[in-house]
Structures are given as C-alpha cells and as structure tokens.
Amino acid sequence: MLLSSSSVFPEPTAAAFEMAATVGYDGVEVMVWTDAVSQDAGALQVLSDHYDVPVLSVHAPCLLVTQRVWSPDPWQRLERAAELAETLGAPTVVVHPPFTWQRDYARNFAGGLAEVQARHPDTMFAIENMYPVRMAGRSFVPYVPGWDPTEAGYDAYTLDLSHCAASHTDALAMADKMGAGLKHVHLGDGTGEGRDEHLVPGRGTQPCAELLRSLSGRGFRGSVALEVSTRKVNSRAVREADLRESLEFARRHLAPADRPVVTPG
C-alpha cells in the first residue's frame, strides 16, 4: 500500500516520506508539483533512503497548477516524469488524459505515448479516469477525447475511485472496462455530489471495500496508492490519524496477494 504525497498537502513532499514511515505504508507515490523536492530525483532518493520507504510510482505533472513544472511542453513533462521514475526504480507513471486546449499534445497522444514508452520500456504509463467539471450549474469535459480513458483505449490504466464518484460512474463497472489494463488504483472516497472530494475510504458512498476485495479475482498485480485530501484538517495529529485509518481500511480489504511487493534497493 502506497501513500501519495498529495495526501499530506499542504505539507511538503518530504513530509509524505516521514508519515509513510511513521504510519507503516509500503512505499510512496510522488506527485510531481511545484514543490522543488518533488521534481528532484536526488532529493527524493535521499528521503527514500533516510526513511527506508521506496518510491513505487510517480504522478506526472498533469494538473492545472503544474502546467509550467519542468517545461510548458507536456511531452517534456511526461519524458521528465519517466526519467524520474526510472532513476528511482518506480515501475509506474500516472498520467491524465490531455486537456482540450492542448491541441497538438491531444492530437498525437496515443502515438506520442507509444514513443515515450519505447524509450522507457521498463516503465508503465497508467492513464487515469477523470470526470466532467461542473461550474455555475453547467457541466463540461475539459479532456480529449474525454474523461473516460477506456473510450480511447490504452495498455494501462489508473482507477481513481474519487473520480468515479465525481463522474457518477460505478467504480466496479469502470474496473471491468479497464480489464487486464487495470494496473494502478488511487484509493479515495466520494459522495457523488459532482466534485472531486478524495475522502478517507469508508467516509463516502463509493464501493472502496468491494473494489479492493475484487482485485485478486481480477488478476491484479499492480499497486494501490492512497490519494486523499487532508488539507482542511487542523493538526498534523489529525492528518496522521486519517492516514492510519486509511491504511487499516486498505489492509483489511486487500488480499495479501494484492499488496505491493517491496524490493529493497
């Protein structure tokens, strides 16, 4: 079970390693964002070695706030994310579908992704399901060709349960659509109110437990990363308690075979 560094925001990336070690996570997923440490392989390796917590996945800088991280060119950002993962020995890079305004990137996304994959054959690029955005009572889809990556078809996917809630999608049905391509899971809950909530699993309405229990039967051999929002908590103690509760939830429902195998070094 991995801890996404986004789960400790607004604390910095370094805090994710400290909390992962303290609470007992098997590894960290690094969300690459404006924190310089999240972009620096050397700094991340020092943290990994110090806390004895490996980096087992990297989330490429695909958010609105990270459009200038490393480069304004999305292909350069993806290439740098792959290099970061490769350097750290992380087998998975999480990627969002292109935004609608990234016309050149979107036009050749599948082909360009295949080229990046060819340069990094040991890295898996898992495309994440997203959701429509609702503003002022209206809904629009800011992704091309859409928020559901299975409609375009890729070799590997990340299933995000909070995003399923925001898109009013059955998470188990989405896992079925992803099939053998389901390689990575972002564990978080939601109420289905049309926004991305990333609640502690069990605090929303999503079938988090059922999805985790189903992974073994699906032949899943990927990794599960906790991606929850703790930015509104009023103390580090409450944040740590939320992360501990989430880990206990995951381990209660994950079969032993579904837990990531951590190889030292």
Buried (B, 14 or more C-beta within 10 A) or exposed (E): BBBBBBBBBEBBBBBBBBBBBEBBBBBBBBBBBEBEBBBBBEBBBBBBEEBEBBBBBBBBBBBEEBBEBBBEEBBEBBBBBBBBBBBBBBBBBBBBBBBBEBEEBBEEBEEBBEEBBEEBEEBBBBBBBBBBBEEEEEEEBBBBBBBBBBEEEBBBBBBBBBBBBBBEBEBBEBBEBBEEBBBBBBBBBBBBEBEBBBBBBBBBEBBBBEBBBBBBEBEBEBBBBBBBBBEEEEEBEEBBBBBBBBBBBBBEBBEEEBBBEEEEE
